[in-house]
Amino acid sequence: MAFKIVVGYDGSEGAKAALTEALGLARQLSGKVFVAYAYGGPKTYAGAPLTPRRQLKELGEKFTTEALKRASGSGVAIESVLIEESAADGLLSTARQHRADMIVVGTHGESPIRGALLGSTTYKLVHNTTKPVLVVPATKRGRKPV
């Protein structure tokens, strides 16, 4: 059975770094990558409607298409998944549904206070799954990897 990796992808630099890392792992482990974009969450904020689901789904289709293009030629089996749930819940349900062995996400570089106030997807993933979660930092221009 192939090693299965779910990677959260939203087009950010952190997501791009996470996808690159997931593809490298999948290549080494003869695995498959599920690129997931979750577009759920609250429908209103303080009574005001948020971005319509249709637009969020279209954005997800754009991002997952971008991810598939980035992965082309990698030699790794890859599939895109759109989920109408919050980011953390969507990644967790995708991992369960596909019996994934690992979840990979990128960081957005939020401060600890902002992450605590807004709710960190990574925090929720780490504390609500039994699967390993790999958190990949976004690459910054001019910063050399350690």
C-alpha angles and dihedrals in degrees: 000000000000121000107253124212127187113204123190110226128187102151094259123132089253091053091049090052090047091051092050091050093046092050091050092051093045091050091052093045099039087244142152127240125215110200106207132193119184118201103176130099130109119349094209138028118206088341095306117116116246127215109316115256091239091061092046091050090050089051089051091051089052093049096046091048088052090050092050090052091049089052096047111116092021093109090231125124107241135180131182123227129191116199128190094215136089114287097259096040091045094051091046094050091046090051090050094045094051095035091237121192095210143012120218124195136167128230126245094203096244118168115250091250094050091047091051093048097044098033121251119241089206092052091051092047095050092049099042106046139066090209124093113263118207114202113200120196119229112254113245123209111256094015114115119216116250 
